[in-house]
Amino acid sequence: MERLSKKASDWFERLVADFLSLRGVEGRKCKDEVQGSGSAIPIPPDVGEIDFLGFLSSERLLVIAECKMVEDRTEPKFWRDDLAEFVTQRDSYEIKFLKKINWVSHQKKQIVRLFKSYPGGAYRVAPVLLTLNPHFVGQLVTNFRCVSLAEFLMDFDAAGKWPYELLDVTTN
């Protein structure tokens, strides 16, 4: 069962990368390191793998996405479990993703330099936690946007650009 879950998770991450690519976001999954231009930056174990890290050059964005395959279940026990996993636990998805966002923000100069085609200057970090299906926990995550992939794609296409909050960082 665990292997099937991993395959499904990998499929969802590839789907997210494909849809981001179709919208001009060039990037990839970063497991142990961020690679580019013949060098790499190791990702600390306490940060963990980044489901998607890329650039949207038209808006000078460093995009970081976390992907979660969740189901919208109606039984109260499952709501409690999902609430804990996403928000209230000490090691919730929100806390774990914030660690990744903070690490990317602190490593922004080095990350941008790995990609020769992206000059220095002002870059903003564009974080988003994407779920496969719409889920109530998206309303409770407060530090970044948490939406379903379908909602994200509709918002992106309607805006014609990155639709959510950004973090300002400078890469010079």
Sequence and secondary structure as in RCSB ss.txt:
>XXXX:A:sequence
MERLSKKASDWFERLVADFLSLRGVEGRKCKDEVQGSGSAIPIPPDVGEIDFLGFLSSERLLVIAECKMVEDRTE
PKFWRDDLAEFVTQRDSYEIKFLKKINWVSHQKKQIVRLFKSYPGGAYRVAPVLLTLNPHFVGQLVTNFRCVSLA
EFLMDFDAAGKWPYELLDVTTN
>XXXX:A:secstr
 HHHHHHHHHHHHHHHHHHHHHTTEEEEEESSEEEETTEEEE  TTT  EEEEEEEGGGTEEEEEEEE      S
HHHHHHHHIIIIISTT HHHHHHHHHHHHHHTHHHHHHH TTS SSEEEEEEEEEESS  GGGGT  SSEEEEHH
HHHHHHHHHTS  S  EEEE  
